[in-house]
């Protein structure tokens, strides 16, 4: 890849990463607030664990909207383009998060307060359902096959990046304000900050070029029949790939939310430690997570997507038992270590995931297939993970069932990975290979001559 080509893909990656970080900031901000604030201000009950469960129910509602967002954004993203839908998702996410910062609490508005909170959470979930697939695709389809795992892993860094930013803001406010001040108005600041981040994200995202692979595939589809319906096509012809995507995300989703969300509940309610201990652990772990995700992505370019992904799933199954044993020491340093190692193992699944999933689907339905498969798994895994973890801990008074739950999800992921094909190095120009071969026999198959400078 020449220097101009490398600069072009770096620009695409940077824009995608920043936009994705902002959207995940909005989404994870709610997750942290559900464990620390919303349980008291929007769902006040005599039992702290009950209030937390109710707060996490609204958290789960956001996941229910994600497959719908995946369907809608995926369908129109495969019809109209990746860029337009990414801009829409950013506006919806940023707007709903900002509005959360001005909501009345239960003490002021009664039952209307949690109802409004839930509606805004639905908008968040809908927007994020369309964001992830588009963000990883616009990078995957601009880059070359040889380093796709590395380049496509950078938008994945938006998840720990957003979590890092959200946790850092909450931790700073928590450390600089009294509990009374933080509960009175300090918690609103991170949500209102989303309005500023929205403007920055829009400015950056509007400068991104549309995917050359998509443009070429759309021209071919229009010339052929013009009647392409991505939602119908993906369920008719790509059911196996959708099921593999769902299964492969089970361990990744569940482990992430247990490590980053349930830990805040367990540290404060189960171990009776200050909330800053859990926030600091997630903060440091997310920083290391951010750095290591591209490393795992690059490794998948060398040894394959499946071996790296399998290492993460099997490692997470084993670490899920050590994780809680280390938390039980009540040592802040050991809790940071447990969280960091867990997130590094999660990165082994998350790093190669974007390229691996993108390579499973043909261009005509790639946005739809990627989004639907990824977001359906979010209901079965991410949406219920904190709820199940809290319920198991509350019922059994032990974290052993939580570890067994994580391990069971890892087994499902291993089975899905073994059923998938290895995709390292495959071309994403599946819809135009025949066309390019006819137009220019001297151009290697899998290269679009009209967009070669973007490769």
Buried (B, 14 or more C-beta within 10 A) or exposed (E): EEEEBEEBBEBBBBBBBBBBBBBBBBBBBBBBBBBBBBBBBBBEEEEEBBBBBBBBBBBBBBBBBBBBBBBBBBBBBBBBBBBBBBBBBBBBBBBBBBBBBEBBBBEEBEEEBBEBBBBBBBBBBBBBBBBBBBBBBBBBBBBBBEBBBBBBBBBBBBBBBBBBBBBBBBBBBBEEBEEEEBBEEBBBBBBBBBBEBBEEBBEBBEEBBBBBBBBBBBBBBEEEEEEBBBBEBBBEBBEEBBBBBBBBBBBBBBBBBBBBBBBBBBBBBBBEBEBBBBBBBBBBBBBBBBEBBBBBBBBBBEEBBBBBBBBBBBBBBEBBBEBBEBBBEEEBEBBBBBBBBBBBBBBBBBBBBBBBBBBBBBBBBBBBBBBBBBBBBBBBBBBBBBBBBBBBBBEEEEBBBBBEBBBBBBBBBBBBBEEBEEBBBBBBBBBBBEBBBEEEEEEEEBBBEBBEEBB
